[in-house]
Amino acid sequence: MLLSSLGTSIANVALPTLAQAFSASFQQVQWVVLAYLLAITSLIVGTGRLGDIMGRRWSLLAGLCLFTVGSLLCAVAPTLWLLLAARAAQGLGAAFMMALTIALIGETVPKDRTGSAMGLLGTMSAIGTALGPSLGGVLIAALGWRAIFLVNVALGIVAILLAWRMLPKDRHDPNAGRAGFDSMGTLLLAVAVSAYALAVTIGRGSFSLLNVALLLAAVLAAGLFVRAEVRTDSPLIRLAAFRDPALSASLAMSTLVSAVIMATLVVGPFYLSRALGLDAAAVGIVLSAGPVVVALAGIPAGRIVDRIGAQRMTIIGLTGMATGSFTLSMLPLALGIAGYVTPIVIIAAGYALFQTANNTAVMTGVRPDRRGVMSGMLNLSRNLGLVTGASVMGAVFAFASAAADITTAHPDAVATGMRVTFAVAGLLIVAALVVAAVAYRTANRTNG
């Protein structure tokens, strides 16, 4: 889990260096990050299902090997296009790692400690996200950009050895053995997700005919996917599962919450630099507050989930996020850094509680032979929320700031944009709370 999140964050800091090294534009080197994220987002459900069929330990080891080899190919890539291809391979390996790490919790951890395990995974993911920029900066300064990929090779080898030695051998499930892999469904879902992700990320705020064409392609592929799933004997995703109100609510909440978390990453740097006048180093330090809080809160959150239950903790976490968002939307600019960091800490702590509780609720209620694909769906909902949040919340921020160029906007305009953005973020969390309340009431009434 640490490796897959580190693979995302450590590359961001290298983009200016890569642009110089390959004499490429910023739009071109952005694909170093985008190729990795697209591979994960589009293939994570398929990799989770493949683990259900072929065996999760074997599939995770294969993913770790692919990630490690992909990292090595990134480090030795002579051209930008080969680097992008290697990053896509690295992302495919990371998709196996993210999906099957969560799925393996059901086989390695007692049910009454699932929350603690999920909290620990959340902590490791946050550490990877927070560590990437600082570690990447040090490695680039000392050894050059290729070092940020070589460090993943070393860590990947360690992870392979640990997984080989520590993880339990796959249990033969006769039901999984008879199931076929839904290659057509996997392909159609990958096309739909990729087209949607590209539609909301390319263009840097403008919405052209290309964006419209990509959205239409996403809708068409999604329709074909649903049709294929209904007709096949071994579907990638059993559509009947969405009749479960708790599962549908969990996936919807994950998407909404991730969109709000992305707002902190999109708006934060502009607010801190333009409105508060901080330099790049200070902006980086302040932005690290959120991931640090998530890392520190992960394990305690998991233990609390094990004690009082996932449903209650989901509500508490969402309430914390709503409180932080609305507080941030009302605080005056004069409160400075403290006025920004305090609500962000509340949002981050609420996110840690929600993420741990939501993952626990989904993974403890799923059949053993569907853990991989369900873990993939959880990760997919999160990633779709992130890419949607980057586009939508970024557009809200730009519109509310009423500035032609946000990078040169007046501090008061940026502050206004931030307040409006987090008011919208608070409303999204309220919507998630409504979804949770309705779903839990329906589920409890059915069980009762």
C-alpha positions in Angstrom: 0.0 0.0 0.0 2.9 2.3 0.8 4.6 1.6 -2.6 1.5 2.2 -4.7 0.8 5.6 -3.1 4.5 6.5 -3.2 4.5 5.7 -6.9 2.0 8.5 -7.5 3.3 11.3 -5.2 7.1 10.8 -5.8 6.7 11.5 -9.6 4.8 14.8 -9.1 7.9 16.6 -7.8 10.0 15.4 -10.8 7.8 17.0 -13.5 9.9 20.2 -14.0 13.1 18.2 -14.1 11.6 15.7 -16.6 10.4 18.6 -18.8 14.1 19.8 -19.0 15.6 16.3 -19.4 13.4 15.4 -22.3 12.9 18.9 -23.8 9.2 18.4 -23.4 6.3 20.7 -22.5 4.5 20.6 -19.1 1.4 19.1 -20.8 3.6 16.3 -22.2 5.3 15.4 -18.9 2.0 15.5 -17.1 1.4 12.1 -18.7 4.1 10.7 -16.4 1.5 11.0 -13.6 -1.6 10.5 -15.7 -0.4 7.2 -17.4 0.2 5.7 -13.9 -3.2 6.9 -12.5 -5.1 5.8 -15.7 -3.6 2.3 -15.5 -4.7 1.9 -11.9 -8.1 3.4 -12.3 -9.1 1.6 -15.4 -7.8 -1.9 -14.5 -8.1 -2.1 -10.7 -11.5 -4.0 -10.8 -10.2 -6.5 -13.3 -7.0 -7.1 -11.3 -9.1 -7.7 -8.2 -11.3 -10.2 -10.0 -8.2 -11.9 -11.5 -6.9 -12.4 -7.9 -10.2 -13.9 -6.9 -9.9 -16.5 -9.7 -6.2 -17.2 -9.9 -5.3 -16.8 -6.2 -4.6 -13.5 -4.3 -1.1 -14.3 -3.1 0.1 -15.4 -6.5 -1.6 -12.4 -8.2 -0.2 -10.0 -5.6 3.3 -11.3 -6.2 2.9 -11.0 -9.9 1.7 -7.4 -9.4 4.7 -6.6 -7.2 7.1 -8.1 -9.8 5.4 -6.0 -12.5 5.6 -2.9 -10.4 9.3 -3.5 -9.7 10.2 -4.2 -13.3 8.2 -1.2 -14.5 10.1 1.0 -12.0 13.4 -0.3 -13.4 12.3 0.4 -17.0 11.2 3.9 -15.9 14.7 4.5 -14.4 16.5 3.5 -17.7 14.0 5.0 -20.2 15.9 6.9 -22.9 12.9 8.8 -24.2 9.7 10.3 -22.7 7.4 7.9 -24.7 9.2 4.8 -23.3 9.0 6.4 -19.8 5.2 6.7 -20.3 4.9 3.1 -21.4 6.9 2.0 -18.4 4.8 4.1 -16.1 1.6 2.4 -17.4 3.2 -1.0 -16.7 4.1 0.2 -13.2 0.5 1.4 -12.8 -0.8 -2.0 -13.7 1.4 -3.6 -11.1 0.1 -1.0 -8.6 -3.5 -1.9 -9.4 -2.8 -5.5 -8.3 -1.2 -4.2 -5.2 -3.9 -1.8 -4.2 -6.8 -4.2 -4.9 -5.4 -7.4 -3.4 -3.8 -5.8 -0.3 -7.2 -4.9 1.0 -8.7 -8.2 -0.2 -6.1 -10.2 1.7 -7.2 -8.7 5.0 -10.0 -11.2 5.1 -7.6 -14.1 4.9 -4.9 -12.8 7.2 -6.7 -10.9 10.0 -9.5 -12.1 12.4 -12.8 -10.4 11.7 -12.9 -8.5 15.0 -9.6 -6.8 14.1 -10.4 -5.9 10.5 -10.9 -2.2 11.4 -7.4 -2.0 12.9 -5.9 -3.6 9.8 -7.8 -1.2 7.5 -6.6 1.7 9.7 -3.0 0.5 9.3 -3.4 0.4 5.5 -4.7 3.9 5.6 -1.7 5.0 7.6 0.7 3.5 5.1 -1.1 5.1 2.2 -0.9 8.5 3.8 2.8 8.0 4.7 3.5 7.2 1.0 1.6 10.2 -0.1 3.3 12.5 2.4 6.8 11.0 1.9 6.8 11.2 -1.9 7.5 14.9 -2.5 10.2 15.2 0.2 11.9 12.0 -0.7 11.7 12.7 -4.4 13.1 16.2 -3.9 16.1 14.9 -2.0 16.8 12.1 -4.5 16.6 14.4 -7.5 18.9 17.0 -6.0 21.5 14.4 -5.0 21.3 11.7 -7.7 19.0 12.9 -10.6 15.5 12.0 -11.6 16.2 8.3 -12.3 16.8 7.8 -8.6 13.1 8.3 -7.8 12.3 5.1 -9.8 15.3 3.1 -8.6 14.2 3.6 -5.0 10.9 1.9 -6.0 13.0 -1.0 -7.4 14.7 -1.5 -4.1 11.5 -1.2 -2.0 9.7 -3.5 -4.5 12.3 -6.3 -4.0 11.9 -6.0 -0.3 8.1 -6.2 -0.6 8.3 -9.3 -2.9 10.5 -11.1 -0.4 8.1 -10.2 2.5 5.0 -11.2 0.6 6.6 -14.5 -0.5 7.6 -15.4 3.0 4.7 -14.0 5.1 1.5 -14.3 3.1 -0.6 -17.5 3.5 -0.8 -19.7 0.5 -3.9 -19.4 -1.6 -6.8 -21.6 -0.6 -8.4 -23.5 -3.5 -12.0 -22.4 -3.9 -13.8 -24.7 -6.3 -16.4 -22.0 -7.1 -13.6 -19.5 -8.1 -11.9 -22.2 -10.1 -15.0 -22.8 -12.3 -15.4 -19.1 -12.9 -14.1 -17.6 -16.1 -12.4 -14.2 -16.4 -14.7 -11.7 -18.0 -12.2 -10.2 -20.5 -14.9 -8.3 -22.5 -16.3 -6.8 -19.4 -12.9 -5.8 -18.2 -12.0 -4.2 -21.5 -15.3 -2.2 -21.7 -15.0 -1.0 -18.1 -11.4 0.0 -18.7 -12.5 2.0 -21.8 -15.4 3.7 -20.0 -13.2 4.6 -17.0 -10.3 5.8 -19.1 -12.5 7.9 -21.4 -14.2 9.5 -18.4 -11.0 10.2 -16.6 -9.5 11.8 -19.7 -12.6 13.8 -20.3 -12.4 15.5 -16.9 -8.6 16.0 -16.8 -7.4 17.1 -20.2 -7.9 20.7 -21.4 -6.8 22.4 -18.2 -10.2 23.9 -17.4 -11.5 24.3 -21.0 -14.2 22.0 -22.3 -13.8 21.3 -26.0 -15.3 18.9 -28.5 -12.7 16.4 -27.5 -14.0 16.4 -24.0 -17.5 15.9 -25.2 -16.4 13.1 -27.5 -14.7 11.4 -24.6 -17.7 11.7 -22.3 -19.9 10.2 -25.0 -17.4 7.4 -25.5 -17.5 6.8 -21.7 -21.3 6.6 -21.7 -21.4 4.3 -24.7 -18.7 1.9 -23.2 -20.6 1.9 -19.9 -23.8 1.0 -21.6 -22.1 -1.8 -23.5 -20.5 -3.0 -20.2 -23.8 -3.3 -18.4 -25.2 -5.2 -21.4 -22.2 -7.6 -21.4 -22.5 -8.2 -17.6 -26.1 -9.1 -17.9 -25.4 -11.7 -20.7 -22.2 -13.4 -19.4 -22.2 -16.4 -17.0 -19.1 -15.1 -15.1 -19.5 -11.3 -14.9 -16.7 -9.0 -13.7 -19.3 -7.2 -11.5 -22.5 -8.8 -10.4 -25.0 -6.0 -11.0 -27.4 -7.5 -8.5 -24.9 -6.5 -5.8 -25.9 -2.9 -6.2 -29.4 -3.8 -4.9 -27.7 -3.9 -1.5 -28.3 -0.4 -0.2 -25.3 -0.5 2.2 -22.8 -1.4 -0.6 -24.2 1.2 -3.1 -24.1 3.8 -0.3 -20.5 3.0 0.6 -19.3 3.4 -3.0 -21.3 6.6 -3.5 -19.9 8.0 -0.2 -16.4 7.1 -1.2 -16.7 9.0 -4.5 -18.1 12.1 -2.8 -15.6 12.1 0.0 -12.6 11.7 -2.4 -13.9 14.7 -4.4 -13.7 16.8 -1.3 -10.2 15.6 -0.4 -9.1 16.5 -3.9 -10.4 20.0 -3.2 -7.8 20.5 -0.5 -5.0 19.5 -2.9 -6.3 21.7 -5.7 -7.3 24.8 -3.8 -4.7 24.7 -1.0 -1.5 25.6 -2.9 -3.2 28.6 -4.6 -4.7 29.9 -1.3 -1.5 29.5 0.7 0.7 31.1 -2.0 -1.5 33.8 -3.4 -3.8 34.7 -0.4 -1.3 34.1 2.5 1.9 34.9 0.5 3.8 31.8 1.5 6.9 30.7 -0.5 7.1 27.2 -2.1 8.8 25.6 0.9 6.3 26.9 3.4 3.4 25.8 1.1 4.8 22.3 1.1 5.1 22.2 4.8 1.6 23.4 5.4 0.1 21.0 2.8 1.7 18.1 4.6 -0.5 18.7 7.6 -3.4 16.7 6.1 -1.5 13.5 5.2 0.3 13.6 8.5 -3.0 13.7 10.4 -4.4 10.9 8.3 -1.2 8.8 9.0 -1.4 9.4 12.7 -5.2 8.8 12.9 -5.3 5.6 10.9 -4.5 3.0 13.5 -6.5 4.6 16.4 -9.4 5.0 14.0 -9.2 1.3 13.1 -9.3 0.3 16.8 -12.3 2.5 17.4 -14.1 0.9 14.5 -13.5 -2.5 15.9 -15.0 -1.4 19.2 -18.1 0.7 18.3 -18.9 -0.5 14.7 -18.3 0.7 11.2 -21.7 2.4 10.8 -21.3 4.8 13.7 -17.8 5.6 12.8 -18.8 6.4 9.2 -21.3 9.0 10.5 -18.8 10.5 12.9 -16.1 10.7 10.2 -18.5 12.4 7.8 -19.7 14.8 10.4 -16.1 15.8 11.2 -15.4 16.4 7.5 -18.6 18.5 7.1 -17.6 20.6 10.2 -14.1 21.2 8.9 -15.4 22.2 5.4 -18.0 24.6 6.6 -15.6 26.1 9.1 -13.0 26.7 6.3 -15.7 28.3 4.2 -16.4 31.0 6.9 -13.0 31.8 8.4 -11.6 35.2 7.5 -8.3 35.7 5.7 -6.9 37.5 8.7 -6.6 34.3 10.7 -3.7 33.3 8.4 -2.1 29.9 8.5 -3.7 28.8 11.7 -7.2 29.6 10.3 -6.4 27.3 7.4 -4.6 24.4 9.1 -7.1 23.9 11.9 -10.1 23.1 9.7 -7.8 21.0 7.4 -6.8 18.9 10.4 -10.5 18.3 11.3 -11.2 17.3 7.7 -8.2 15.0 7.6 -9.1 13.3 10.9 -12.7 12.9 9.7 -11.4 11.4 6.5 -9.3 8.9 8.3 -12.3 7.8 10.4 -14.6 7.5 7.4 -12.1 5.7 5.1 -11.3 3.1 7.7 -15.0 2.5 8.7 -16.2 2.4 5.1 -13.6 0.0 3.9 -14.2 -2.2 6.9 -18.0 -2.2 6.4 -17.6 -3.3 2.7 -14.9 -5.9 3.2 -16.4 -7.7 6.2 -19.8 -8.2 4.4 -18.5 -9.5 1.1 -18.3 -13.2 0.1 -14.7 -14.6 0.2 -14.6 -15.3 -3.5 -15.5 -11.7 -4.4 -13.1 -9.8 -2.1 -10.7 -8.9 -4.8 -13.3 -7.4 -7.2 -15.0 -5.6 -4.3 -11.7 -4.1 -3.2 -11.2 -3.0 -6.7 -14.6 -1.3 -6.8 -13.8 0.5 -3.6 -10.5 1.8 -5.1 -12.3 2.6 -8.4 -14.9 4.8 -6.6 -12.1 6.6 -4.7 -10.1 7.3 -7.9 -13.2 8.4 -9.8 -13.9 10.8 -7.0 -10.4 12.2 -7.1 -10.4 12.8 -10.9 -13.9 14.3 -10.7 -13.0 16.5 -7.8 -9.9 17.8 -9.5 -12.0 19.0 -12.4 -15.3 20.1 -10.7 -13.8 21.6 -7.5 -11.1 23.3 -9.6 -13.8 24.8 -11.8 -15.8 26.0 -8.8 -12.6 27.6 -7.4 -11.8 29.4 -10.6 -15.4 30.6 -11.1 -15.8 31.8 -7.5 -12.5 33.7 -7.7 -13.8 35.6 -10.8 -10.2 35.9 -12.1 -9.0 35.4 -15.7 -5.8 33.8 -14.4 -5.9 32.3 -10.9 -2.1 32.4 -10.7 -2.1 36.2 -10.7 -5.4 36.8 -8.9 -5.8 39.2 -6.0 -5.5 37.7 -2.6 -9.1 38.6 -1.7 -10.4 36.9 -4.8 -8.5 33.7 -4.1 -9.8 33.8 -0.5 -13.4 34.1 -1.8 -12.8 31.3 -4.2 -11.5 29.1 -1.4 -14.5 29.9 0.9 -17.1 29.1 -1.9 -15.2 25.9 -2.9 -15.3 24.5 0.7 -19.0 25.6 1.1 -19.7 23.3 -1.9 -17.4 20.6 -0.3 -19.5 20.8 2.9 -22.7 20.3 0.9 -21.2 17.2 -0.8 -20.4 15.8 2.6 -23.9 16.5 3.8 -25.2 14.6 0.7 -22.9 11.7 1.8 -24.4 11.9 5.3 -27.9 11.7 3.8 -26.9 8.7 1.7 -25.4 7.0 4.8 -28.5 7.6 6.9 -31.0 6.3 4.3 -28.9 3.3 3.5 -28.3 2.3 7.1 -31.9 2.8 8.1 -33.0 0.6 5.1 -30.4 -2.1 5.9 -31.2 -2.1 9.7 -35.0 -2.4 8.9 -34.3 -5.3 6.5 -32.1 -7.1 9.0 -34.5 -6.4 11.8 
